[in-house]
Structure formats: structure tokens, C-alpha cells
Amino acid sequence: MTLLERLDHPPHLDPPALPHLNRLASAAGRVLARWPEVVRDTAERDREALVQLILGRVVADRWEGAKLSSVTAAARIAFEPEFRDRQDLAVLRRFYVEETRASDRPGFLAAMVSVYIRSYVPGAPHTRDLAAALDLAKARLGARWRNLHTQLPELFDPVRAPEALALRMEAMTAPFPELKAMGIALPHAPGLMDHAHLAWLRQIAPRLAEMETGDRLLDWLKPEGQTAKASGTHEAIEALLQPWLAAEAPEKMRIHLTESLIALYGDPRLSGASRWSGVSQRHRDLILRWLTKADMSFFIGVVDDTQDSHMWKPRRDFWMKLYQRGRIDAAWVAFCKPAADYARRNLMHRRTAGLDRRFGRQTAGGTRADTSLLIMKIGRKIVVDGCHNYRTHIFDETDPAAPRLFQDRYDCDDIMRRSRLAKSHASIDSWMRWVEMNT
């Protein structure tokens, strides 16, 4: 074919196919999931230097070489609790408010929405100033924040936003993922989300005696695949326990709440459980009573399953009657190795993770290698009872020789050597009278 013939019959050109955007959308989603905030954090030692740098630029009106990332990072710092009331930074805060009113840069405005949400305090002057500026700028926001504002019109209300958001949470089956879908990338963030958390607790309080409502709160405190919520902890614990201060919790509810709260925040009797420090004494006393019963039942269950002795049943019933009469203030278990192994094999399915932190070890060997201990506080006395033919030992709580509760290791032989008051179970009736008389 000649050139002229080719020119008379131009080739058919297929228009290029539009590329699939799924991979781009997925990549964008991964970026937002990993770095959901548009304002970067600044190291503690650099925060003062950064706000002073940007303050100097504002005062001198010199912006050559300034980076938006530094400007927005300084905005976050300027509105944090330890900075937002400083008079020497008032000019800087006013700059951010005025820029928010006037700016048409989506990146800057997005950063200021993030700062507003993170620093939110109902009715506070800085919240009112930012809310008013962002309300004026809402038509210039990016799609993410416009969409959130559409779903939550009260977003820029400096007083009512937390209650309005809590009402949305009340209608949600699973608040954490549903808030993320709504556009709130960090549902456990401080500021607005902390106040919404407290408002939601107030709203659901009348229904927290229901297992379903309690589980919804527990799932919010520790969503699947997330760390536990760090703020608003003692308010949440108190809300979950409040219905049972004046009523007897059903056994299923008592066990479920006890195990769930310990899985989230640790055992309140042990060192390191700092999340319990703000919980009121009334609520702490309730969980401690539940734990006392749980540990006594735990000890009894293991001994019931591993010991065949006609003298054990009346002793078991006696201790439980003392608990029911309110005599036993606290209890702790120290299992021997065979009993601890049995508990792990046979009781793990009944309890949450962390079973090994829920009891101590009885470490004596020889003829006492299979002795487990129940250590109790009864009034001003520390009482140690053991399985098999181990005597019951009673100490005054002020006695330096008295074993302390909630320890990792106990030696039953050492306790026996230090005891000044002990009695065998040879006569159960005599033994019970002796315990009653000495406690």
C-alpha cells in the first residue's frame, strides 16, 4: 500500500480507557487512616520555640520561607491547655482566628477545624472565637469537613456541639466505627470528643443496667483493634457500676463487668492500675466486694475440683457465709503449681485474658507442694486458710509478720512459722467458733 493510499484510509483510533480509580481511592484511604490529622504533632522540647517563631513572623509580618505545616503545628500548640490562656500569645491566637475568617486555603482551614475540635471546651473564649470564624468559613472548607458539618450542623456551636454529637452516638449501634465513617477520624481524641463522651455517658446512664447498653459502652471504650480510651476513664467506670450501688447485680452481669473492667484497666487492687485512681471510693468498694467474691469462688472452684476431703465442704460453706454476712473485706488466692496449672487448663475459657495476674503463687515444696492458700482480710485481722490439712492462721493486720494481700509469691511454711495463732480443722464446729471469736 502506497503512502497516498494509507493517507486515504487513516487508522481507527480507540480513545484511551479511563483508568480505574479504586487503587487511588484505597491508597488515599490508607493515608487518611494512618495520618488522619492534618496538623502534625511537635516534640515537647520544640513547642515553645515553634510558637515563638510563628509569633515573631506574625508581629513582623514576615513570611518568606514559612511552611504551612509549621504554621498549622504552631496553631495546635497555641490552643492547647497550657498555652491558650497565656497573654503573651494573645496576638498569635487572634492571628489564627482572623486568618480562619479570611482564608480560602482548604489545607489551612482543615487544620483549623482540627485545632478547634481538639481544643474544644464548651463556652470557653477560645472555642467561641474559633467556632465563629469557622462558621463564617464553612462554605470554603474541604469536602471532608463540609460533609461532617452537613451531618452535624451543630459542629461549630461553641456550647451545644458535644450534646448534639452525643445524641448521634446514642442512635449508633457501634459509635467508634460509625463516628469514623461520619468523618471524625479520631473518635477518642481530646477536646470535643471528650466532652461528647461525657455527654453520652449522661444520656445512657438510665439504661446501663441493661447488658446491651453496657456492652455498647465497653466496645466504645475499647474498640476492636484499638487501644483503650485513655480519657474519661473514671467517669465511664463509675457509670457502669452506678446501677449496682443500690441493687444486687445479677451474677452474670457482676462477672461480666468485673472481667471486662479488669481487662481494660487492670486489677484495682494491684500496683500499676492507675486508671482506677480517680474512681470514687463508693464505686471502688463495690468492685472490690465483687472481686472478693470472685476470688473466693475461684479458690473454692479449683479446690472443689482438685481435692477430695470430707472436711473441705463445711469449711467452704463457712467462708462463703462469712462473705455473705459482709465480714470478709478482701480476699486473694495463692495457688500451688498443680492448682495453677489446673486453673489455666480448665477455667481459662470462663475468664478474660490475664488470668495469671489474678492470683498469687504458693511456692513451698516438699509435703506442701500441693497446698493452695486463701488469704482474707476480716476486720482488723489477716486470715490464711489452706486446702488439705493446712491449719488456719490468724494475724493482726498491724503485725509485721502478717502476710500482705495481693502479692505474687507466698510460702505456706513461712506463714506457718511466723504465725502466733493457728488452729486445725480437726473439729469443724470448734474451728468455726474459734474463727468467729478471733476475728
Disulfide bonds with the S-S distance in Angstrom:
none
